[in-house]
Amino acid sequence: MIAEAAYFHAEQRGFAPGGEVEDWLAAEEEVDALLAHSNGMRQ
């Protein structure tokens, strides 16, 4: 999930070099939030 989200971040910035770490970290935050929201709905 993180890799796919990071890919979309990179795509949005035109795959310009130098933003890979930021893409990955943003993707981690998105996936974490998604999973936290999903877990909250199950309880």
Summary of the structure (lengths in Angstrom):
residues: 43
radius of gyration: 12.2
end to end distance: 22.5
largest distance: 41.5
contacts: 97
relative contact order: 0.19
helix: 79%
strand: 0%
